[in-house]
Amino acid sequence: MSATTGAEAEACAGASATEAEAIADGSVVLIGVRHHSPACGRLVAEAIASLRPAYVLVEGPADMNERLPELLLGHRLPIAVFSHYRDESRTATSWTPLCDYSPEWIALRDGRAAGAEVRFIDLPAWHPAFAERAGRNSNRYADAEARYAEATRRLCAHFAVDSVDALWDGLFEAAEPSGLAARLEAYFDLVRGDAAADPGDRAREEYMASWIRAARARAGGRPVLVVTGGFHRPALRSALGQEQEHGQEGDGPADWPQVPGPPDGALAGSFLVPYTFRQLDAFSGYQSGMPSPGYYQLLWEKGDPQAAAEGLLRAVTRRLRDRRVPVSTADLIAARGLARGLAQMRGHHSETRVDVLDGLAGALISDDLDSPLPWSAGGGLRAGSHPVVVEMVAACSGDAEGLLHPDTPMPPLVHDVAARLAGLGLADPGQAAAPVALDLTAAPDLARSRFLHRLRVLGIPGFTRVSGPADSADPVFAERWEPGSTSGREAALVEAGVYGARLDEAASVALGERLHAAGTDVGPLAELLFDTVLCGVGALSEELLRGLADQVAHVPEVAPLGEVLASALGLWRHDRVFGVALDGLLGLVVDGAVQRVFWLAEGVHGGPGVDRGRLRALAAARDALLHAPGLLSLTRQDAAAAAARISRDLRAPADLRGAAFGLRWALDAATGGSVATGGTAATADAEAPADDPAAAVRALTSSAPDTLGDWLAGLFALAREEVARGTAAGGGSLVDVVDGVVSAMADDDFLTGLPALRQAFAFFPPRERERIAERLLERRGIQASARSLLRTTADPLLLARAADLEENVARTLDRYGLGAQR
């Protein structure tokens, strides 16, 4: 990109030319705009009024051309064209927002009123040309100023402003209107420079150029007005100029270009949705256009930058006072004076948005700010922003919400939801005042619950679940839903219509998309499983559960499997509400997860520490082996053999070895015999039998005392009940053995191992810990309250460190012959 020269900056600041000289290219008039700019909107309106063009061509999805009458109904703006696409490999959604001052909207509205034929000329939003820069949710008008950030950075430095938005306001919105077209041309030529567009932009620009050629051939010498993002204007002008140089201006085909259709098997389409200024605001994450749409609405309505600045000052003051932020008359006088002074110092013809906001901030905020002011730094609000700054940004945003005309076609889902609301006896959330209380054991209420959960997973506002079962093991059989704000509800329903025509179908597809997005990350899968059950999507859930079963078979780590396995097993065993108890597809999930747990566990190697996630996974596998053996491909004997191998593997972490030992113990206890296959304990001591935990503890203490706590944590996580029963039986229990080996430890070994030992015994609930404390007192012949041992107000670790410090002091005194008293 060429360097910014003083001449270029001067051209941006004040070059003057007639409109025809600035924007005309033969019979084609190209106007490059910044999306949602009032100044550009006025320029477009003036061009239509003066040129009376035969055609007005607008950057926008060409697949909407047949539905332009629908777009031009009497909607209350802002609205957006919502486009969607889905095939087996790609899902994409995008919005084309339009507000009162959008140049594209002015072109459509005024062009039609002037008798011109209006057309959108850009590729459909689903087209692969948008794929390189578009995410899952994108914006057509995101011309990505980052692509020409270097040029705008130099311009900002030349004009001594902090952001592109401030630069734009000074050059265009609050500047003298004369010479606007020439300044815009110089600006967009500069920021586009000689940098090559990416393949997607080249494809779009070639397609738009083909529409322009066709319109020029059909216009019979009358003007053709083209309104596109300023980034595209230089490329389009260059393409048309080359044709003119070679005498090919009128040689193009007169037929309109074909609008591409989606590939076979793909679903694509567009609908109108209501939009809000909050969604349009760059401070809320909008990808393109102007921040503070409330201010630019004032600028559009009043047509005077100074009047808009005064209106902004009043709007911010009103919001701050409504939020009980003190704003005195003296503060307003100071803010107004600062804004005027800043405008004069910055060379602005009128006070700009940034001048007003900086003046208010200077007058109202006396604290040190932790982050730059957002209107100076650009981007969204940062965490911890000053409360006054937050309210100022909200006041600039405005609270306008769009409303579609009643005759606007809606996707079938919108009508399906309305019919089901009435059929289930649920009041529309916009009218409902009372909460919805549901008894999940009653069939009518269960149907209402499923309906509300389907709305929830689709992100439809209106009802909020405030209580109910939290997971598959929660013994709660009632739900409560509160009616809430319906802002954005209509738009959300339209957007959810991409998933299906019926609510159950749409919820199922949305859950399937979540499953696909999760990949082998099991974290979201347990929640997904429970959501599937709560939605009760019936036969459509079969694909989800089969996909989940396949997913767990490829999870790369043990720990994440625990939650999804426990959830699936709990539903399979205990559900009496949602109708999935003993469900065969849930059984597939359980079976696949158990096999995967053991397969992965045998390969885990590592050092000290307790991984509670993998202990939960082994505990869930134990429960499946004990309570649902008929579901599993893995037999108890095979599981015990695998546990024996893990417990002997000295490369495995100590907690995992202890858990494997505990798993075999639990299986033996449950079957009244032994499913063990023989072998050695979880140490290198070949004399310690695998089914003798006391011997295993002694052997472990003799070889690696620092890992005893980790090993016990694993053991207690898998065989806590077996240990507790032995403690209740009296002498010779595992607790007696642990007490003996711990009491015999050297002080340094005890202090090192104490944190892990505390963590291990935390697996016991309070009642069982009290019984262990009683046993320890009995072993010492002490008559005292076991409960008091558990309720010490001091931290045991702190006490142990204090005792160690005292012993060190005593040894030091002895070394110097001072006779420390003990």
C-alpha positions in Angstrom: 0.0 0.0 0.0 1.4 3.4 -0.9 2.4 5.7 1.9 0.1 8.5 3.0 1.2 11.8 1.6 0.3 15.3 2.6 -1.6 15.7 -0.7 -3.7 12.6 0.0 -4.5 13.7 3.5 -5.5 17.1 2.1 -7.7 15.4 -0.4 -9.5 13.6 2.5 -9.8 16.8 4.5 -11.1 19.2 1.9 -10.8 18.5 -1.8 -13.7 19.9 -3.6 -15.3 18.8 -6.9 -18.6 18.6 -8.5 -20.6 15.5 -7.6 -20.5 14.4 -11.3 -16.7 14.8 -11.4 -16.3 12.9 -8.2 -18.5 9.9 -8.7 -19.5 9.5 -12.3 -18.0 6.9 -14.6 -19.7 7.3 -18.0 -23.3 6.5 -17.5 -22.5 4.6 -14.3 -22.4 6.6 -11.0 -20.5 4.7 -8.3 -20.9 5.9 -4.7 -18.7 4.2 -2.1 -20.2 4.4 1.4 -19.5 3.5 5.0 -22.3 1.3 6.1 -24.7 3.1 8.5 -23.3 6.5 7.8 -25.8 9.4 7.8 -23.5 11.5 5.7 -23.3 8.8 3.1 -27.1 8.3 3.3 -27.6 12.0 2.5 -25.2 11.7 -0.4 -27.1 8.8 -1.9 -30.5 10.6 -1.4 -29.1 13.7 -3.2 -27.7 11.6 -6.0 -31.0 9.9 -6.7 -32.9 13.2 -6.6 -30.5 14.8 -9.1 -29.7 11.9 -11.4 -33.2 10.3 -11.6 -31.4 7.0 -12.5 -32.9 4.1 -14.4 -31.4 1.6 -12.1 -30.2 1.7 -8.5 -27.9 -1.2 -7.6 -27.1 -1.9 -4.0 -24.6 -4.1 -2.3 -26.8 -6.8 -0.8 -27.9 -10.4 -1.3 -29.1 -10.9 -4.8 -31.3 -13.8 -3.8 -33.6 -11.2 -2.1 -34.4 -9.4 -5.3 -37.7 -11.3 -5.8 -38.7 -10.3 -2.3 -37.9 -6.6 -2.4 -41.6 -5.7 -2.1 -41.5 -7.6 1.2 -38.4 -5.7 2.3 -40.1 -2.3 1.4 -43.2 -2.9 3.5 -43.9 -0.3 6.2 -41.5 -1.8 8.8 -40.2 0.1 11.8 -36.4 0.1 11.4 -33.9 -1.2 12.3 -34.4 -4.6 10.6 -32.1 -7.1 9.0 -32.0 -9.7 6.3 -31.2 -12.9 8.1 -29.6 -15.5 5.8 -28.7 -19.1 6.7 -26.9 -22.0 5.1 -26.4 -25.6 6.2 -24.9 -28.7 4.6 -23.1 -31.7 6.0 -19.8 -29.8 6.3 -20.7 -26.2 6.9 -23.2 -24.1 8.8 -23.3 -20.3 8.4 -25.6 -17.5 9.3 -25.3 -13.8 8.6 -27.2 -10.5 8.8 -27.6 -7.5 6.6 -28.8 -4.8 8.9 -30.7 -1.7 7.7 -31.6 1.4 9.7 -33.2 4.7 8.8 -29.9 6.3 7.8 -28.2 3.2 6.2 -27.1 4.3 2.7 -28.3 1.0 1.3 -31.8 1.5 2.8 -31.9 5.1 1.4 -30.9 3.7 -2.0 -33.7 1.1 -2.0 -36.4 3.4 -0.7 -35.6 6.6 -2.6 -34.7 4.7 -5.7 -38.1 3.0 -5.8 -39.9 6.2 -5.0 -38.0 7.9 -7.9 -39.2 5.3 -10.4 -35.9 3.4 -10.7 -35.6 -0.3 -10.7 -33.7 -1.4 -7.6 -31.6 -4.5 -7.3 -29.3 -6.1 -4.9 -26.1 -7.2 -6.7 -23.9 -9.1 -4.3 -23.6 -12.9 -3.9 -26.0 -14.7 -1.6 -24.7 -14.8 2.0 -24.3 -18.6 1.9 -21.8 -18.3 -1.0 -18.3 -19.7 -0.4 -17.0 -16.2 -1.1 -18.0 -15.2 2.4 -16.6 -18.4 4.0 -13.0 -17.2 4.4 -13.8 -14.2 6.6 -17.1 -15.3 8.0 -17.6 -17.2 11.2 -20.6 -19.1 12.4 -22.4 -15.8 12.8 -21.2 -13.0 10.6 -22.2 -9.7 9.1 -22.4 -9.0 5.4 -21.4 -5.4 6.0 -18.3 -6.3 7.9 -15.8 -4.9 5.4 -13.2 -5.5 8.0 -11.3 -2.2 8.6 -8.4 -4.4 9.8 -7.7 -5.1 6.2 -6.7 -1.5 5.7 -5.6 -0.7 9.2 -2.2 0.6 8.2 -3.7 3.3 6.0 -6.2 4.4 8.6 -3.5 4.4 11.3 -1.5 6.9 9.3 -4.5 9.0 8.7 -5.4 9.0 12.4 -1.8 10.1 13.1 -2.0 12.9 10.5 -5.2 14.2 11.9 -4.3 13.6 15.5 -7.2 11.4 16.4 -7.3 8.2 18.4 -9.7 6.0 16.4 -11.1 5.4 12.9 -14.5 6.4 14.2 -13.2 9.8 15.4 -11.4 10.2 12.1 -14.6 9.5 10.1 -16.7 11.9 12.2 -14.2 14.7 11.7 -13.8 14.2 8.0 -17.4 13.4 7.0 -20.2 13.5 9.6 -19.4 16.8 11.4 -17.6 18.4 8.4 -18.9 21.0 5.9 -21.1 19.1 3.5 -19.5 20.6 0.4 -16.9 18.4 -1.2 -18.2 15.3 0.6 -18.1 13.1 -2.5 -14.6 14.0 -3.4 -13.4 13.4 0.2 -15.1 10.0 0.2 -13.4 9.1 -3.0 -10.0 10.1 -1.8 -10.5 8.3 1.5 -11.6 5.0 0.0 -8.9 5.1 -2.7 -6.4 5.5 0.0 -7.5 2.8 2.3 -7.9 0.3 -0.5 -4.6 1.3 -1.9 -2.9 -1.2 -4.1 -3.4 -4.1 -1.7 -4.8 -7.2 -3.4 -8.3 -8.2 -2.3 -8.7 -11.8 -1.0 -10.3 -14.4 -3.3 -13.8 -13.9 -1.7 -13.8 -10.1 -2.3 -12.6 -10.6 -5.8 -15.4 -13.1 -6.5 -17.9 -10.6 -5.1 -16.6 -7.7 -7.0 -16.6 -9.6 -10.3 -20.2 -10.6 -9.6 -21.2 -7.0 -8.8 -19.5 -5.8 -11.9 -21.6 -8.2 -14.0 -24.8 -6.7 -12.6 -23.5 -3.2 -13.4 -22.7 -4.1 -17.0 -26.2 -5.6 -17.5 -27.9 -2.5 -16.0 -25.8 -0.2 -18.2 -26.7 -2.2 -21.3 -30.4 -2.0 -20.3 -30.5 1.6 -19.3 -30.5 3.1 -22.8 -28.0 5.9 -21.8 -29.8 6.8 -18.6 -27.7 6.9 -15.4 -27.1 3.8 -13.3 -26.5 4.5 -9.7 -24.4 1.9 -7.8 -24.1 2.0 -3.9 -21.5 -0.3 -2.4 -19.1 -0.4 0.5 -16.3 2.0 -0.1 -13.7 -0.8 0.0 -15.2 -2.2 -3.2 -15.6 1.1 -5.1 -12.0 1.4 -6.4 -12.1 -2.1 -7.9 -15.5 -1.6 -9.5 -14.4 1.7 -11.0 -11.2 0.2 -12.3 -13.1 -2.7 -14.0 -15.6 -0.4 -15.7 -12.9 2.2 -16.6 -10.9 -0.4 -18.4 -13.9 -1.4 -20.5 -14.6 2.2 -21.3 -10.9 2.7 -22.5 -11.3 -0.3 -24.8 -14.6 0.9 -26.2 -16.5 -2.0 -24.6 -18.8 0.1 -22.4 -22.0 -0.9 -24.2 -21.0 -4.4 -25.3 -22.1 -6.2 -22.2 -25.0 -8.6 -22.1 -28.3 -7.1 -21.1 -29.5 -10.2 -19.2 -29.3 -10.0 -15.5 -26.7 -12.3 -14.0 -27.9 -15.6 -12.7 -28.3 -15.8 -8.9 -26.4 -18.8 -7.7 -28.4 -21.5 -5.9 -27.3 -23.6 -3.0 -25.7 -26.9 -3.8 -27.8 -30.0 -3.9 -28.6 -31.3 -0.4 -27.9 -27.9 1.3 -30.5 -25.8 3.0 -30.3 -22.0 2.5 -32.6 -19.1 2.6 -33.3 -15.6 3.9 -35.9 -13.9 6.1 -36.5 -10.5 7.6 -35.9 -10.1 11.3 -36.4 -7.2 13.7 -33.1 -5.7 14.8 -32.1 -3.4 17.6 -29.7 -0.5 18.0 -27.9 -2.5 20.7 -27.1 -5.2 18.1 -26.1 -2.5 15.7 -23.7 -0.9 18.1 -19.9 -1.5 17.5 -19.5 -1.3 21.3 -21.6 -4.5 21.6 -19.5 -6.4 19.1 -21.1 -5.5 15.8 -18.5 -6.1 13.1 -19.0 -3.1 10.8 -20.3 0.4 10.6 -20.7 3.0 13.2 -20.7 2.8 17.0 -23.4 4.7 19.0 -26.3 4.3 16.6 -28.5 6.4 18.9 -26.3 9.4 18.2 -26.3 8.8 14.5 -30.1 8.5 14.5 -30.1 12.0 16.0 -27.7 13.2 13.4 -29.9 11.8 10.7 -33.1 13.2 12.0 -31.8 16.7 12.9 -29.5 17.1 9.9 -27.2 19.3 11.9 -24.1 18.0 13.8 -24.4 20.7 16.4 -28.0 19.9 17.2 -27.1 16.2 17.3 -24.3 16.9 19.8 -26.7 18.8 22.0 -29.2 16.0 21.8 -26.5 13.5 22.8 -25.6 15.6 25.8 -29.3 15.6 26.9 -29.6 11.8 26.3 -26.6 11.0 28.4 -27.6 13.3 31.2 -31.1 11.9 31.2 -29.8 8.3 31.4 -27.3 9.1 34.2 -29.9 10.8 36.3 -32.4 7.9 35.7 -29.6 5.6 37.1 -29.2 8.0 40.1 -25.8 9.1 39.0 -25.5 12.8 40.3 -25.2 15.2 37.4 -25.4 18.8 38.5 -26.0 21.9 36.4 -22.4 22.9 37.1 -21.3 19.6 35.7 -23.3 20.1 32.5 -21.8 23.6 32.1 -18.3 22.2 32.6 -19.0 19.4 30.1 -20.4 21.7 27.5 -17.5 24.0 27.8 -15.0 21.2 27.5 -16.8 19.8 24.5 -16.7 23.1 22.7 -13.1 23.7 23.6 -12.1 20.2 22.4 -14.0 20.7 19.1 -12.2 24.0 18.4 -8.8 22.6 19.4 -9.3 19.6 17.1 -10.4 21.8 14.2 -13.9 20.4 14.0 -16.6 22.4 12.2 -19.1 21.3 14.9 -18.9 19.2 18.0 -18.6 15.6 17.2 -19.7 12.6 19.2 -16.2 12.1 20.7 -16.0 15.8 21.6 -19.2 15.5 23.6 -18.3 12.2 25.3 -14.8 13.4 26.2 -16.3 16.6 27.7 -18.7 14.6 29.8 -16.0 12.2 30.9 -13.8 15.1 31.9 -16.5 16.8 33.9 -18.1 13.7 35.6 -15.2 11.3 36.2 -12.7 12.2 38.8 -11.4 8.7 39.4 -8.4 7.1 37.7 -9.6 5.0 34.8 -8.3 1.4 34.6 -8.7 1.3 30.8 -8.9 3.8 27.9 -12.2 5.3 27.1 -13.9 3.0 24.6 -14.8 5.7 22.1 -11.1 6.5 21.9 -9.6 3.1 21.9 -12.2 1.4 19.8 -13.7 -2.1 20.4 -16.2 -3.0 23.0 -16.5 -2.2 26.6 -13.8 -3.8 28.7 -14.4 -5.6 32.0 -14.2 -3.3 34.9 -15.2 -0.1 32.9 -16.2 2.8 35.0 -20.0 2.8 35.7 -20.4 6.3 34.3 -18.7 5.2 31.1 -20.9 2.2 30.8 -24.0 4.3 31.1 -22.7 6.9 28.6 -22.1 4.1 26.0 -25.6 2.8 26.6 -27.1 6.2 26.2 -25.2 6.6 22.9 -26.4 3.2 21.7 -30.1 4.1 22.1 -32.9 1.6 22.8 -34.7 1.5 19.4 -36.1 -1.9 18.4 -37.4 -2.8 15.0 -40.8 -4.1 14.2 -41.8 -6.0 11.1 -44.9 -5.2 9.2 -47.8 -7.6 9.9 -47.8 -8.9 6.3 -44.2 -10.0 6.5 -43.8 -13.7 5.7 -42.5 -15.7 8.5 -40.9 -19.2 8.6 -43.2 -22.0 9.6 -41.5 -22.3 13.0 -43.0 -19.0 14.1 -46.5 -20.2 13.4 -45.8 -23.6 15.0 -44.7 -22.0 18.2 -47.7 -19.7 18.4 -50.1 -22.7 17.8 -48.3 -24.8 20.4 -48.4 -22.0 23.0 -52.2 -21.9 22.7 -52.6 -25.7 22.5 -50.6 -26.3 25.7 -52.5 -23.6 27.6 -49.4 -21.4 28.1 -49.9 -17.7 28.0 -47.7 -15.7 25.6 -44.7 -14.6 27.6 -45.4 -11.0 26.6 -48.7 -11.2 28.4 -48.1 -13.7 31.1 -47.7 -12.3 34.6 -47.8 -15.5 36.8 -44.9 -18.0 36.9 -45.5 -21.5 35.3 -45.3 -24.3 37.9 -45.1 -27.8 36.5 -45.4 -31.2 38.0 -43.2 -33.4 35.9 -45.0 -36.6 36.9 -48.2 -35.3 35.2 -48.3 -35.9 31.5 -49.7 -32.4 30.5 -47.1 -30.6 32.6 -44.3 -32.8 31.2 -45.5 -31.8 27.7 -45.3 -28.1 28.7 -41.9 -28.6 30.2 -40.6 -30.2 27.0 -42.0 -27.3 24.9 -40.3 -24.7 27.2 -37.0 -26.6 27.1 -37.1 -26.7 23.3 -37.5 -22.9 23.3 -34.6 -22.7 25.8 -32.1 -24.7 23.8 -33.0 -22.6 20.7 -32.3 -19.4 22.6 -35.8 -18.0 22.4 -36.4 -15.4 25.1 -39.6 -15.2 27.1 -39.4 -17.9 29.7 -36.6 -18.5 32.3 -36.3 -21.7 34.2 -35.7 -20.9 37.9 -35.9 -24.3 39.4 -36.1 -28.0 38.4 -33.9 -31.1 38.2 -30.3 -30.0 37.7 -29.0 -33.3 36.3 -29.9 -36.9 35.8 -29.4 -37.8 39.5 -31.4 -34.9 40.9 -34.6 -36.3 42.6 -36.7 -33.3 41.8 -40.0 -33.7 40.0 -41.2 -30.1 39.7 -40.2 -27.1 37.6 -40.8 -23.4 37.8 -40.5 -21.0 34.9 -40.8 -17.2 35.1 -42.1 -15.1 32.2 -39.5 -12.5 31.3 -38.5 -10.0 28.7 -39.6 -10.7 25.1 -37.2 -8.3 23.5 -35.7 -10.0 20.5 -38.2 -12.9 20.7 -39.5 -12.5 17.1 -36.1 -12.2 15.6 -34.9 -15.3 17.6 -37.8 -17.3 16.4 -37.2 -16.3 12.8 -33.5 -17.2 13.1 -34.3 -20.5 14.8 -36.5 -21.3 11.8 -33.3 -22.3 9.9 -33.3 -25.5 12.0 -36.8 -26.8 11.0 -40.4 -26.0 10.5 -41.6 -27.6 13.8 -40.3 -26.9 17.3 -39.3 -30.5 18.1 -37.4 -30.8 14.8 -35.7 -27.5 15.3 -34.6 -28.3 18.8 -33.2 -31.7 17.6 -31.2 -30.1 14.8 -29.8 -27.5 17.2 -28.8 -30.1 19.7 -27.2 -32.1 16.8 -25.2 -29.0 15.8 -24.0 -28.7 19.4 -22.9 -32.4 19.3 -21.0 -31.8 16.1 -19.3 -28.7 17.5 -18.3 -30.5 20.7 -16.2 -33.1 18.7 -14.3 -35.2 21.2 -14.6 -32.6 23.9 -16.7 -34.4 26.4 -17.2 -31.4 28.6 -20.4 -30.2 26.9 -21.7 -33.7 26.2 -23.2 -34.5 29.6 -25.1 -31.2 29.5 -26.1 -32.0 25.9 -27.4 -35.4 27.0 -29.5 -34.0 29.7 -30.9 -31.3 27.4 -31.8 -33.9 24.9 -33.8 -35.8 27.6 -35.4 -32.6 28.9 -36.5 -31.7 25.4 -38.0 -35.1 24.8 -37.5 -34.9 21.1 -38.7 -38.4 20.6 -37.6 -40.3 17.6 -35.4 -37.4 16.5 -33.2 -38.0 19.6 -32.1 -41.4 18.3 -29.6 -39.8 16.0 -28.3 -37.6 18.8 -27.8 -40.5 21.1 -26.2 -42.7 18.5 -23.9 -39.8 17.7 -23.1 -39.3 21.4 -22.3 -43.0 21.7 -19.9 -42.8 18.8 -18.4 -39.6 20.2 -17.5 -41.1 23.5 -15.6 -43.9 21.8 -13.1 -41.3 20.5 -12.6 -39.2 23.6 -8.8 -38.8 24.2 -8.7 -38.5 28.0 -10.2 -40.4 30.9 -11.4 -37.6 33.1 -14.0 -35.9 30.9 -15.8 -39.3 30.4 -16.9 -39.4 34.0 -19.6 -36.8 33.8 -21.3 -38.0 30.7 -21.1 -41.7 31.8 -22.6 -40.8 35.2 -25.3 -38.8 33.6 -26.2 -41.5 31.0 -26.1 -44.3 33.7 -28.2 -42.3 36.1 -30.9 -41.7 33.5 -30.9 -45.3 32.4 -31.2 -46.6 36.0 -33.4 -44.1 37.7 -35.4 -42.0 35.3 -39.2 -42.3 35.9 -40.1 -38.9 34.6 -38.7 -38.4 31.1 -39.3 -41.9 29.8 -35.7 -42.9 29.1 -35.2 -45.5 31.9 -33.7 -48.7 30.4 -33.5 -46.9 27.0 -31.4 -49.0 24.6 -29.7 -46.0 23.1 -28.7 -44.7 26.5 -27.3 -48.2 27.0 -25.1 -47.7 24.0 -23.7 -44.5 25.5 -23.0 -46.3 28.8 -21.3 -49.2 27.1 -19.1 -47.1 24.9 -18.0 -44.9 27.7 -17.1 -47.8 30.1 -15.0 -49.5 27.4 -13.3 -46.2 26.7 -12.6 -45.5 30.4 -10.7 -48.8 30.8 -8.9 -48.5 27.5 -7.6 -45.1 28.3 -6.9 -45.8 32.0 -4.4 -48.5 31.2 -2.3 -46.0 29.2 -2.2 -43.2 31.8 1.3 -42.5 33.2 2.2 -39.6 35.4 3.5 -38.2 38.6 2.0 -37.3 42.0 -1.3 -35.6 42.6 -4.9 -36.5 42.6 -7.0 -36.1 39.4 -10.6 -36.1 40.7 -12.0 -36.2 37.1 -10.4 -39.6 36.3 -11.4 -40.9 39.7 -15.1 -39.9 39.0 -14.8 -41.6 35.6 -13.6 -44.9 37.2 -16.3 -44.6 39.9 -19.0 -44.2 37.1 -17.5 -47.3 35.4 -17.7 -49.2 38.7 -21.4 -48.3 39.1 -22.1 -49.4 35.5 -20.4 -52.8 36.2 -22.3 -53.2 39.5 -25.7 -52.0 38.5 -26.0 -52.5 34.7 -23.7 -55.4 33.8 -26.2 -56.6 31.1 -25.6 -53.4 29.1 -21.8 -53.8 28.9 -19.6 -55.6 26.4 -16.9 -55.6 29.1 -17.4 -58.3 31.8 -16.7 -57.9 35.4 -13.9 -60.4 35.1 -12.3 -58.4 32.3 -12.7 -55.2 34.2 -11.0 -56.8 37.3 -8.2 -58.0 35.1 -7.6 -54.5 33.7 -7.8 -53.0 37.2 -5.2 -55.5 38.4 -2.8 -54.5 35.6 -3.3 -50.8 36.4 -2.7 -51.4 40.1 0.6 -53.1 39.4 1.8 -50.5 36.9 4.4 -48.4 38.7 4.3 -45.9 35.8 0.7 -45.1 36.6 -0.1 -42.3 39.0 -0.6 -43.4 42.6 -4.2 -42.2 42.7 -5.1 -44.3 39.7 -3.4 -47.3 41.1 -5.3 -46.9 44.3 -8.5 -46.5 42.4 -7.9 -49.6 40.4 -7.3 -51.5 43.7 -10.5 -50.1 45.1 -12.4 -51.1 42.0 -11.4 -54.7 42.4 -12.3 -54.6 46.1 -15.8 -53.1 45.3 -16.4 -55.8 42.6 -15.4 -58.5 45.1 -17.6 -57.1 47.8 -20.6 -56.8 45.5 -20.4 -60.4 44.2 -19.7 -62.0 47.6 -16.6 -63.6 46.2 -13.6 -62.7 44.1 -13.5 -61.6 40.5 -9.8 -60.9 40.9 -7.4 -62.7 38.6 -4.6 -62.7 41.0 -1.4 -60.6 40.9 0.3 -58.3 43.1 -0.6 -55.1 44.9 0.0 -51.6 43.9 3.7 -51.7 44.7 6.7 -53.6 43.7 6.2 -55.9 46.7 5.4 -59.2 45.1 4.4 -60.7 48.5 1.4 -58.4 49.0 -1.7 -60.1 47.6 -4.0 -58.0 45.4 -7.0 -58.6 47.6 -5.3 -57.5 50.8 -5.5 -53.7 51.2 -3.7 -53.7 54.5 -0.7 -55.4 53.0 -0.8 -53.0 50.1 -0.7 -50.0 52.4 2.3 -51.4 54.3 4.2 -52.2 51.2 3.4 -48.8 49.7 4.6 -47.0 52.8 7.8 -48.9 52.9 8.6 -48.1 49.2 7.0 -44.7 48.5 5.6 -43.0 51.6 5.1 -39.7 49.9 2.5 -41.2 47.6 0.4 -42.9 50.3 -2.1 -40.0 50.4 -2.6 -40.1 46.6 -3.1 -43.9 46.6 -5.6 -43.7 49.5 -7.5 -41.0 47.7 -8.0 -43.3 44.7 -8.9 -46.2 46.9 -11.4 -44.3 49.0 -13.0 -42.8 45.8 -13.8 -46.3 44.5 -14.2 -48.4 47.7 -15.2 -45.9 50.4 -18.2 -48.0 51.6 -16.0 -51.1 51.9 -13.4 -49.2 54.0 -16.2 -47.8 56.2 -17.7 -51.2 56.8 -14.3 -52.5 57.9 -13.9 -49.6 60.3 -17.3 -50.3 61.9 -16.3 -53.9 62.3 -13.5 -53.1 64.8 -9.9 -54.1 65.0 -7.7 -55.0 62.0 -9.4 -52.6 59.7 -7.7 -50.6 56.9 -8.0 -47.5 59.1 -6.1 -49.3 61.8 -3.3 -50.1 59.4 -3.2 -46.6 58.0 -3.1 -45.2 61.6 -0.2 -47.5 62.4 1.9 -46.6 59.4 1.2 -42.9 59.7 2.1 -42.9 63.4 5.4 -44.6 62.6 6.3 -42.0 60.0 9.2 -39.6 60.5 8.1 -36.1 61.2 9.4 -34.8 57.8 7.6 -37.7 55.9 4.4 -37.0 57.8 4.5 -33.2 57.1 5.2 -33.9 53.4 2.3 -36.4 53.1 -0.3 -34.6 55.3 -2.0 -32.5 52.6 -2.5 -35.6 50.4 -3.8 -37.6 53.4 -6.3 -34.9 54.3 -7.5 -34.8 50.7 -7.9 -38.6 50.7 -10.1 -38.7 53.9 -12.2 -35.9 52.5 -13.9 -38.5 50.3 -15.7 -39.7 53.5 -18.9 -37.8 54.5 -19.1 -36.3 58.0 -20.8 -39.2 59.6 -18.2 -41.7 58.4 -15.3 -39.4 59.3 -16.7 -39.2 62.8 -16.7 -43.0 63.0 -13.1 -43.1 61.9 -12.2 -40.5 64.5 -14.0 -42.7 67.1 -11.9 -45.7 66.0 -8.7 -43.7 66.4 -9.6 -42.6 69.9 -10.4 -46.2 70.8 -7.0 -47.4 69.6 -5.4 -44.9 72.0 -7.7 -45.6 74.9 -8.9 -42.0 75.0 -12.4 -41.1 76.2 -13.3 -37.9 74.2 -15.7 -36.6 71.7 -14.8 -37.7 68.1 -17.0 -34.9 66.8 -14.8 -32.3 68.4 -11.8 -33.7 66.5 -13.6 -32.9 63.3 -14.6 -29.4 64.3 -11.2 -27.9 65.2 -11.1 -24.2 64.5 -7.4 -24.4 63.6 -6.1 -25.5 60.2 -4.4 -28.9 60.7 -1.8 -28.1 58.2 -0.9 -24.9 60.1 -0.7 -26.9 63.3 1.6 -29.4 61.7 3.8 -26.7 60.3 3.9 -25.0 63.8 4.9 -28.3 65.4 7.7 -28.8 62.8 8.9 -25.3 63.4 9.1 -25.9 67.1 11.0 -29.1 66.6 13.5 -27.3 64.4 14.0 -24.6 67.0 14.5 -27.3 69.7 17.1 -29.1 67.6 19.0 -25.8 67.0 19.0 -25.1 70.7 20.4 -28.6 71.4 23.1 -28.1 68.8 24.3 -25.1 70.7 24.0 -26.7 74.1 21.2 -24.6 75.3 19.1 -27.5 76.5 15.8 -27.0 74.8 12.9 -28.1 77.0 10.6 -30.8 75.5 
